[in-house]
């Protein structure tokens, strides 16, 4: 992997994501990596339009898009 960037997220958001996705992703970083790749590489066809818009809106709110 190339250079890494540090991001800051609210602790409660991270805890909620870890709890909800702990069986599928080993860490919040893994979850974010997956979501960002899906959105930026145009492979989000598996998500319905509402889910994709919700994820993109949340990432924009967090300053990632």
C-alpha positions, 0 to 999 in steps of 0.5 A, spaced: 500 500 500 502 507 498 502 512 503 497 512 509 493 518 512 491 519 519 483 520 519 479 522 526 472 519 527 468 520 533 469 514 538 462 513 538 461 512 531 467 507 531 464 503 536 458 502 533 461 500 526 466 495 530 460 492 534 455 492 527 461 489 522 465 485 527 464 479 524 465 481 517 471 486 518 477 486 523 477 493 524 474 500 522 480 501 518 478 495 514 471 497 513 472 504 511 477 501 506 472 497 503 467 502 503 471 507 499 474 502 494 467 500 493 464 507 492 471 510 488 472 504 483 465 504 481 463 497 484 457 499 488 452 496 483 451 491 489 448 497 493 441 499 491 441 507 490 438 509 497 444 505 500 449 508 496 446 515 497 446 514 504 454 512 504 456 517 500 452 523 504 455 520 510 462 520 507 461 527 505 459 529 512 465 526 515 470 530 510 472 524 506 468 526 499 
